[in-house]
Amino acid sequence: MEFFDDKQSDLLERQNSLKDKIKCTDNFKISDIKTVAGVDLAYWQDNEEEYAVCCIVVLDMNTHEVIETQHSSGRITVPYLPGFLAFRELPLVEKTAALLTNSPDLYIFDGNGYLHPRHMGLATHASFFLGKPTIGVAKTYYRIDKKTDYTEPDAEAGSYTDIVIDGEVYGRALRTHSNVKPVFVSIGNNISLETATDITMGLVTDESHIPLPTRLADIETHVQRTLLNPDGVNEE
């Protein structure tokens, strides 16, 4: 248990060293965003070892045309610790991003960013290594503590309610399609919540209530996981 406690303390220190560097404002003009990348991971077990595949899909911001798709896989060596997911997933994210021949102007993650106890979800943590603005769009709500919940937005597409904790806005519950469950948008870094919301809405299609880049990345992770784990044993 001592090793576990020491390790968690080290991870906490690393998160705290970065969180003061988060920028909640746009460091770009929206017209400069020409390409957007979606990032997602999928896991499986093999002989008591845990593996994952990361997929990144780069799209044209305006036409939604797929420009490039890359993936990498590997064994996961960092155990799951609540609030420290980025340390498990970031190595594969970096490895996959390094394969891209088209450098995206912005990354969207299937997960959280600022909506995190220390504002250091994967979308935020990864931004310091990718060097680009980032957004987190999660399909399920990450409750910061047992008392914190969100208010359902109105039923119309584009409606939202801010997620406020101790007087601070952590993220936003956003209804991307009318009468469907909301997604949960938070900034990653170097972007405002308003711009993150606008970009998310601009990338939603009739077929899905999540942004197209992360939807395609999610589909690709399942394809690659099936190829890498054809027996489908202990998939997560």
N, C-alpha and C positions, 0 to 999 in steps of 0.2 A: 504493500500500500504506500510505502514511503516513496518508491520510484514513481508511482502514479501521481501522487500529490506534487512531487517535484516537477514532473513533466507538465502537469496542468498549470502550475505556477509560472513556468517558463512560457507557455503558450499565452497565458493571460498577460504577461509582461510585454510580449511581442505585439499583441493586439493593442494594448494601451499606448505603446510607443508610436503607433500609426494613427490612432483615431483623431488626434489633434490636428492631423494634416489633411483631414477630409474637407473638401470644398463643396458646399451645397449650392453653388452658383454655376452658371454656364461659363465655360472657358472657350466657347466657340460660337459661331453664328449658325443658326439652324440650317441656313442655305449651304454651309460648308459640309454638312453630313451627306455624303454621296453613297456610302456603303455601310451596312449594319451587319454585325455578326451575332448569331444566336449560339448559345453554349448550353450543353446539357451532358449529364453523365448517367450511366446505368451500371448496376453492380450484379455480381453473381459469386457463388461459392464453388470451389473446386478442391476436393480433398482437404477440407478444413482451412483452405487458404481463400482469402477474399480478393477478387479482381474487379476492375472497372474499365469501362471504355468511355472516353470523352469524345464528343463530336462537336465540331464548329461548322456552321453553315453561314456563308457570307452572301448577302443579298444586295441588289441595287435598291437604294432607299425609295426611289420614285416608281420604278417599274416592277419591283418585287421579283425580278429575275434572279435566279441562283447563279452566282458568279463562281463560287468555289465551295467545296466540301472537303474537310479533312477530319481524320480521327486518329487517336492513339489509345493503346490499352496497356495495362500493367497491373502488377500485384499491389494491393493497398496495404501499407505497413503501419499506418497511423490508426489506432483504435477510434471508434466513434465516441466523442465526448460532446454532450449538448453545449452548443454555443461556440464550438471550435471546428465546425465542419470544413472550413476553408483549408485547414491544414491537411485534411485527407484528400481533398480534391484539387488543390492548386497545382501540385506537381504535374498532373495529367493535363490540366488546362494550359499550363505554360508549354508543355511538350507539344501539344496540339497546335497552339497558336504559333509556335516556331515553324511549323510546317507550311503555314499560309504563304502563298505567293502574292496575294492581294491583301494589303494591310487595311483592315476595316477602320472606319472613322469612329465607330462606337460599338461597344459590346452590350448585349442583353443576355442576362443569365436567368435560367429557370430556377429561381430561388430568391433569397433576400439580400439586401445590402444594408442600408441604414436601419431597417426594421430588424433590430438585433439588440441584445442587452447592452453591448458596448459599441453599437453602430458598425460592427465589423463582420457582417455577413460576407459570403463568398464574393458577391458582386463588388463590394467595397474593397475587400482585401486584395482581390485580383487586380484592381485598377492600378495599384502601386507597382505591379510587375508588368502589366500590359502597356501602361503609359497612354491609355485612351479613356475617354469618358465611359462610364458604365451605368447600367440600370439593372435592378432586380425586379423580376415579375414572377411572383409565386402563385401557384394554383390553390394552395391551402394557407390558412392563416397561422402565423407563428406567434403564439401568445407569449409575450415577454415575461409576464408573471401571471399567477392564477387570477388576479383581480382585473387584468387588462383584457378588454374585448374591443370589438369594433361595432359601429352602427351600420346597419345595412343601408346602402345607398338606395335612392329611388329606382324604380323598375326600368326606367328608360336608359338606352345606351348613352354613355358619356357621363352618367351621374356618378358622383363619388362622395365619400365622406373621409375626412382625415382621421388618421389614427394618432391620437394625442395621449402621451404618457407623461405625467408630471409636468404638464404645461408645454411640452415639446412635441412637435409633429415628427413622428417616426416614419410615416408612410401614408398610404392612401388605399382605401377599398374602392375599386373602380369597376363599374358595370360596363363592360365593353360591348355586350349585346343586350338588347332588351329582354327582360324576364329570364336571364340566366344568372348563375352564381357569379359573384365578382371575382376579380383577380386582385392581388395585393402588390401594389407598385411602391418601390422605394428607390431612392437614388443610390447609386453606387459611389461615384465620386465625380467631381468636376462637371456637375449638371444640377439644375434646379428640379424640384419636384414637379413644377408646372410643365417644364419642357419634357421631363420623363413621361408625364401623363400624355402630352400631345403626341410624342413619338410612339408610345404604346398604342394609342388609338389609331394612329396613321398606319400601323402595321398589322392591324387586326383584319381578317378577311371574313367572308360570309361563312366559311367552313369551320372556323374555330374562334373561340373567345379568348385565346392567348395569342400573342404576337407571332406572326408567321416565322421569323427567324428561329425562335425557340421551339415552335411547333415542329418545324422541319428537322431541327437538331434532335428533338425527342424521338421523332420517327427514325432517324438515322441511327441513334443509339440502340434502338431495339433491333434494327437490321444487323448491325455489327455484333451485338451481343449474341444473336442467334448464330451467326457465323463462327464466333469465337467459342461459344458454349452450345454446340448443336444439340446436346442432350437436354438442355434446359434445366439443369440441376440447380436447385436452391437459388433461383433468381430473386433479386430484390427489386 
